[in-house]
């Protein structure tokens, strides 16, 4: 057990963030294609409700409470 973060050994070894590609968008979440995978996950992931996502978007994920949450889309910043 990691005393500082109060994590189990398995959680302490899990990456705290990942980059993935959006496979498909549905009303109940999105499927993700993780590095090294060729097909999207069957699990649907949730995240920042202010995001507008589309298939092919690269996203940054954070690990929290047993799952990954989508933080934001990675790409060229929009100009004003």
Chimera marker file (.cmm) of the C-alpha trace (Angstrom):
<marker_set name="trace">
<marker id="1" x="0.000" y="0.000" z="0.000" r="1" g="1" b="0" radius="0.5"/>
<marker id="2" x="1.354" y="3.423" z="-0.958" r="1" g="1" b="0" radius="0.5"/>
<marker id="3" x="0.861" y="5.370" z="2.278" r="1" g="1" b="0" radius="0.5"/>
<marker id="4" x="1.181" y="8.826" z="0.734" r="1" g="1" b="0" radius="0.5"/>
<marker id="5" x="-1.614" y="8.390" z="-1.812" r="1" g="1" b="0" radius="0.5"/>
<marker id="6" x="-3.402" y="5.549" z="0.007" r="1" g="1" b="0" radius="0.5"/>
<marker id="7" x="-3.328" y="3.395" z="-3.150" r="1" g="1" b="0" radius="0.5"/>
<marker id="8" x="-3.195" y="-0.375" z="-3.433" r="1" g="1" b="0" radius="0.5"/>
<marker id="9" x="-0.090" y="-1.852" z="-5.080" r="1" g="1" b="0" radius="0.5"/>
<marker id="10" x="-2.047" y="-2.507" z="-8.309" r="1" g="1" b="0" radius="0.5"/>
<marker id="11" x="-3.345" y="1.067" z="-8.430" r="1" g="1" b="0" radius="0.5"/>
<marker id="12" x="0.105" y="2.502" z="-7.689" r="1" g="1" b="0" radius="0.5"/>
<marker id="13" x="1.494" y="0.660" z="-10.756" r="1" g="1" b="0" radius="0.5"/>
<marker id="14" x="-1.375" y="1.742" z="-13.057" r="1" g="1" b="0" radius="0.5"/>
<marker id="15" x="-0.609" y="4.809" z="-15.209" r="1" g="1" b="0" radius="0.5"/>
<marker id="16" x="-2.377" y="7.822" z="-13.722" r="1" g="1" b="0" radius="0.5"/>
<marker id="17" x="-3.012" y="9.192" z="-17.201" r="1" g="1" b="0" radius="0.5"/>
<marker id="18" x="-3.117" y="7.845" z="-20.763" r="1" g="1" b="0" radius="0.5"/>
<marker id="19" x="-3.618" y="9.069" z="-24.301" r="1" g="1" b="0" radius="0.5"/>
<marker id="20" x="-6.228" y="7.269" z="-26.425" r="1" g="1" b="0" radius="0.5"/>
<marker id="21" x="-8.224" y="7.741" z="-29.634" r="1" g="1" b="0" radius="0.5"/>
<marker id="22" x="-12.013" y="8.027" z="-29.632" r="1" g="1" b="0" radius="0.5"/>
<marker id="23" x="-13.510" y="5.047" z="-31.461" r="1" g="1" b="0" radius="0.5"/>
<marker id="24" x="-17.196" y="5.998" z="-31.440" r="1" g="1" b="0" radius="0.5"/>
<marker id="25" x="-19.452" y="8.448" z="-29.624" r="1" g="1" b="0" radius="0.5"/>
<marker id="26" x="-22.801" y="7.342" z="-28.138" r="1" g="1" b="0" radius="0.5"/>
<marker id="27" x="-25.343" y="8.942" z="-25.820" r="1" g="1" b="0" radius="0.5"/>
<marker id="28" x="-23.976" y="6.959" z="-22.853" r="1" g="1" b="0" radius="0.5"/>
<marker id="29" x="-20.230" y="7.543" z="-23.415" r="1" g="1" b="0" radius="0.5"/>
<marker id="30" x="-17.454" y="6.907" z="-25.912" r="1" g="1" b="0" radius="0.5"/>
<marker id="31" x="-15.432" y="3.859" z="-26.858" r="1" g="1" b="0" radius="0.5"/>
<marker id="32" x="-11.667" y="4.273" z="-26.862" r="1" g="1" b="0" radius="0.5"/>
<marker id="33" x="-8.804" y="2.786" z="-28.827" r="1" g="1" b="0" radius="0.5"/>
<marker id="34" x="-5.825" y="2.431" z="-26.502" r="1" g="1" b="0" radius="0.5"/>
<marker id="35" x="-2.169" y="2.323" z="-27.621" r="1" g="1" b="0" radius="0.5"/>
<marker id="36" x="-1.314" y="-1.022" z="-29.174" r="1" g="1" b="0" radius="0.5"/>
<marker id="37" x="-4.976" y="-1.891" z="-29.835" r="1" g="1" b="0" radius="0.5"/>
<marker id="38" x="-6.594" y="-1.930" z="-33.271" r="1" g="1" b="0" radius="0.5"/>
<marker id="39" x="-10.235" y="-2.108" z="-32.180" r="1" g="1" b="0" radius="0.5"/>
<marker id="40" x="-12.198" y="0.152" z="-29.829" r="1" g="1" b="0" radius="0.5"/>
<marker id="41" x="-13.037" y="-0.907" z="-26.283" r="1" g="1" b="0" radius="0.5"/>
<marker id="42" x="-16.432" y="-2.403" z="-25.548" r="1" g="1" b="0" radius="0.5"/>
<marker id="43" x="-16.605" y="-0.335" z="-22.369" r="1" g="1" b="0" radius="0.5"/>
<marker id="44" x="-17.940" y="3.207" z="-22.739" r="1" g="1" b="0" radius="0.5"/>
<marker id="45" x="-16.068" y="5.981" z="-20.962" r="1" g="1" b="0" radius="0.5"/>
<marker id="46" x="-17.315" y="9.297" z="-19.617" r="1" g="1" b="0" radius="0.5"/>
<marker id="47" x="-15.541" y="12.550" z="-18.899" r="1" g="1" b="0" radius="0.5"/>
<marker id="48" x="-15.717" y="16.296" z="-19.197" r="1" g="1" b="0" radius="0.5"/>
<marker id="49" x="-19.348" y="17.025" z="-20.156" r="1" g="1" b="0" radius="0.5"/>
<marker id="50" x="-18.322" y="20.304" z="-21.849" r="1" g="1" b="0" radius="0.5"/>
<marker id="51" x="-16.387" y="18.419" z="-24.552" r="1" g="1" b="0" radius="0.5"/>
<marker id="52" x="-17.623" y="17.830" z="-28.067" r="1" g="1" b="0" radius="0.5"/>
<marker id="53" x="-16.003" y="14.573" z="-29.186" r="1" g="1" b="0" radius="0.5"/>
<marker id="54" x="-15.902" y="12.782" z="-32.522" r="1" g="1" b="0" radius="0.5"/>
<marker id="55" x="-14.393" y="9.518" z="-33.719" r="1" g="1" b="0" radius="0.5"/>
<marker id="56" x="-10.667" y="9.916" z="-34.302" r="1" g="1" b="0" radius="0.5"/>
<marker id="57" x="-10.087" y="12.575" z="-31.629" r="1" g="1" b="0" radius="0.5"/>
<marker id="58" x="-6.993" y="12.001" z="-29.476" r="1" g="1" b="0" radius="0.5"/>
<marker id="59" x="-7.860" y="12.483" z="-25.791" r="1" g="1" b="0" radius="0.5"/>
<marker id="60" x="-6.032" y="12.655" z="-22.473" r="1" g="1" b="0" radius="0.5"/>
<marker id="61" x="-7.429" y="10.349" z="-19.787" r="1" g="1" b="0" radius="0.5"/>
<marker id="62" x="-7.000" y="10.403" z="-16.002" r="1" g="1" b="0" radius="0.5"/>
<marker id="63" x="-7.461" y="7.389" z="-13.749" r="1" g="1" b="0" radius="0.5"/>
<marker id="64" x="-9.993" y="7.912" z="-10.967" r="1" g="1" b="0" radius="0.5"/>
<marker id="65" x="-12.139" y="5.586" z="-8.858" r="1" g="1" b="0" radius="0.5"/>
<marker id="66" x="-11.414" y="2.439" z="-10.865" r="1" g="1" b="0" radius="0.5"/>
<marker id="67" x="-11.808" y="3.835" z="-14.377" r="1" g="1" b="0" radius="0.5"/>
<marker id="68" x="-10.378" y="6.352" z="-16.807" r="1" g="1" b="0" radius="0.5"/>
<marker id="69" x="-12.144" y="9.678" z="-17.369" r="1" g="1" b="0" radius="0.5"/>
<marker id="70" x="-11.721" y="11.836" z="-20.472" r="1" g="1" b="0" radius="0.5"/>
<marker id="71" x="-10.133" y="15.173" z="-19.545" r="1" g="1" b="0" radius="0.5"/>
<marker id="72" x="-9.686" y="16.945" z="-22.862" r="1" g="1" b="0" radius="0.5"/>
<marker id="73" x="-9.038" y="16.643" z="-26.599" r="1" g="1" b="0" radius="0.5"/>
<marker id="74" x="-5.443" y="16.949" z="-27.790" r="1" g="1" b="0" radius="0.5"/>
<marker id="75" x="-4.810" y="18.924" z="-30.946" r="1" g="1" b="0" radius="0.5"/>
<marker id="76" x="-3.956" y="22.257" z="-32.443" r="1" g="1" b="0" radius="0.5"/>
<marker id="77" x="-5.277" y="25.070" z="-30.215" r="1" g="1" b="0" radius="0.5"/>
<marker id="78" x="-8.105" y="27.177" z="-31.597" r="1" g="1" b="0" radius="0.5"/>
<marker id="79" x="-7.308" y="30.782" z="-32.377" r="1" g="1" b="0" radius="0.5"/>
<marker id="80" x="-9.549" y="33.665" z="-31.369" r="1" g="1" b="0" radius="0.5"/>
<link id1="1" id2="2" r="1" g="1" b="0" radius="0.2"/>
<link id1="2" id2="3" r="1" g="1" b="0" radius="0.2"/>
<link id1="3" id2="4" r="1" g="1" b="0" radius="0.2"/>
<link id1="4" id2="5" r="1" g="1" b="0" radius="0.2"/>
<link id1="5" id2="6" r="1" g="1" b="0" radius="0.2"/>
<link id1="6" id2="7" r="1" g="1" b="0" radius="0.2"/>
<link id1="7" id2="8" r="1" g="1" b="0" radius="0.2"/>
<link id1="8" id2="9" r="1" g="1" b="0" radius="0.2"/>
<link id1="9" id2="10" r="1" g="1" b="0" radius="0.2"/>
<link id1="10" id2="11" r="1" g="1" b="0" radius="0.2"/>
<link id1="11" id2="12" r="1" g="1" b="0" radius="0.2"/>
<link id1="12" id2="13" r="1" g="1" b="0" radius="0.2"/>
<link id1="13" id2="14" r="1" g="1" b="0" radius="0.2"/>
<link id1="14" id2="15" r="1" g="1" b="0" radius="0.2"/>
<link id1="15" id2="16" r="1" g="1" b="0" radius="0.2"/>
<link id1="16" id2="17" r="1" g="1" b="0" radius="0.2"/>
<link id1="17" id2="18" r="1" g="1" b="0" radius="0.2"/>
<link id1="18" id2="19" r="1" g="1" b="0" radius="0.2"/>
<link id1="19" id2="20" r="1" g="1" b="0" radius="0.2"/>
<link id1="20" id2="21" r="1" g="1" b="0" radius="0.2"/>
<link id1="21" id2="22" r="1" g="1" b="0" radius="0.2"/>
<link id1="22" id2="23" r="1" g="1" b="0" radius="0.2"/>
<link id1="23" id2="24" r="1" g="1" b="0" radius="0.2"/>
<link id1="24" id2="25" r="1" g="1" b="0" radius="0.2"/>
<link id1="25" id2="26" r="1" g="1" b="0" radius="0.2"/>
<link id1="26" id2="27" r="1" g="1" b="0" radius="0.2"/>
<link id1="27" id2="28" r="1" g="1" b="0" radius="0.2"/>
<link id1="28" id2="29" r="1" g="1" b="0" radius="0.2"/>
<link id1="29" id2="30" r="1" g="1" b="0" radius="0.2"/>
<link id1="30" id2="31" r="1" g="1" b="0" radius="0.2"/>
<link id1="31" id2="32" r="1" g="1" b="0" radius="0.2"/>
<link id1="32" id2="33" r="1" g="1" b="0" radius="0.2"/>
<link id1="33" id2="34" r="1" g="1" b="0" radius="0.2"/>
<link id1="34" id2="35" r="1" g="1" b="0" radius="0.2"/>
<link id1="35" id2="36" r="1" g="1" b="0" radius="0.2"/>
<link id1="36" id2="37" r="1" g="1" b="0" radius="0.2"/>
<link id1="37" id2="38" r="1" g="1" b="0" radius="0.2"/>
<link id1="38" id2="39" r="1" g="1" b="0" radius="0.2"/>
<link id1="39" id2="40" r="1" g="1" b="0" radius="0.2"/>
<link id1="40" id2="41" r="1" g="1" b="0" radius="0.2"/>
<link id1="41" id2="42" r="1" g="1" b="0" radius="0.2"/>
<link id1="42" id2="43" r="1" g="1" b="0" radius="0.2"/>
<link id1="43" id2="44" r="1" g="1" b="0" radius="0.2"/>
<link id1="44" id2="45" r="1" g="1" b="0" radius="0.2"/>
<link id1="45" id2="46" r="1" g="1" b="0" radius="0.2"/>
<link id1="46" id2="47" r="1" g="1" b="0" radius="0.2"/>
<link id1="47" id2="48" r="1" g="1" b="0" radius="0.2"/>
<link id1="48" id2="49" r="1" g="1" b="0" radius="0.2"/>
<link id1="49" id2="50" r="1" g="1" b="0" radius="0.2"/>
<link id1="50" id2="51" r="1" g="1" b="0" radius="0.2"/>
<link id1="51" id2="52" r="1" g="1" b="0" radius="0.2"/>
<link id1="52" id2="53" r="1" g="1" b="0" radius="0.2"/>
<link id1="53" id2="54" r="1" g="1" b="0" radius="0.2"/>
<link id1="54" id2="55" r="1" g="1" b="0" radius="0.2"/>
<link id1="55" id2="56" r="1" g="1" b="0" radius="0.2"/>
<link id1="56" id2="57" r="1" g="1" b="0" radius="0.2"/>
<link id1="57" id2="58" r="1" g="1" b="0" radius="0.2"/>
<link id1="58" id2="59" r="1" g="1" b="0" radius="0.2"/>
<link id1="59" id2="60" r="1" g="1" b="0" radius="0.2"/>
<link id1="60" id2="61" r="1" g="1" b="0" radius="0.2"/>
<link id1="61" id2="62" r="1" g="1" b="0" radius="0.2"/>
<link id1="62" id2="63" r="1" g="1" b="0" radius="0.2"/>
<link id1="63" id2="64" r="1" g="1" b="0" radius="0.2"/>
<link id1="64" id2="65" r="1" g="1" b="0" radius="0.2"/>
<link id1="65" id2="66" r="1" g="1" b="0" radius="0.2"/>
<link id1="66" id2="67" r="1" g="1" b="0" radius="0.2"/>
<link id1="67" id2="68" r="1" g="1" b="0" radius="0.2"/>
<link id1="68" id2="69" r="1" g="1" b="0" radius="0.2"/>
<link id1="69" id2="70" r="1" g="1" b="0" radius="0.2"/>
<link id1="70" id2="71" r="1" g="1" b="0" radius="0.2"/>
<link id1="71" id2="72" r="1" g="1" b="0" radius="0.2"/>
<link id1="72" id2="73" r="1" g="1" b="0" radius="0.2"/>
<link id1="73" id2="74" r="1" g="1" b="0" radius="0.2"/>
<link id1="74" id2="75" r="1" g="1" b="0" radius="0.2"/>
<link id1="75" id2="76" r="1" g="1" b="0" radius="0.2"/>
<link id1="76" id2="77" r="1" g="1" b="0" radius="0.2"/>
<link id1="77" id2="78" r="1" g="1" b="0" radius="0.2"/>
<link id1="78" id2="79" r="1" g="1" b="0" radius="0.2"/>
<link id1="79" id2="80" r="1" g="1" b="0" radius="0.2"/>
</marker_set>
